[in-house]
Amino acid sequence: MPLIGIPDIFIEPNICVMADSDWFHGYKYMNGHDCTKYKIMNNEHFDKVIQYDKKITQLLTEQGYEVRRFWEHKIKENPEKCLQEIIEAIKEARK
């Protein structure tokens, strides 16, 4: 059965890793970028995307999955830190 939200990486037994694009997942909007001038990817669009991402995280967590979300800029700035967080989640899952 496919996982809801389609994680970018799934690590057995229960780790879902999401790499969220700064633009497409609304990071810039959440941090004050006004998108009213855009036809499709406007403020209303990003409000829906942000709520959808929160709902997916909530549902996966309720189903027993460990969800790790990483913003694009965080992966670019410090991939080692992101990887370390994933490694810690793997170690926890094996206990």
Buried (B, 14 or more C-beta within 10 A) or exposed (E): EEEEBEBEEBBEEBBBBBBBEBBEBBBBBEEEEEBEEEEEBBBEBBBEBBEEBEEBBEBBEEEEBBBBBBBBEBBEEEEEEBEEBBEEBBEEBEE
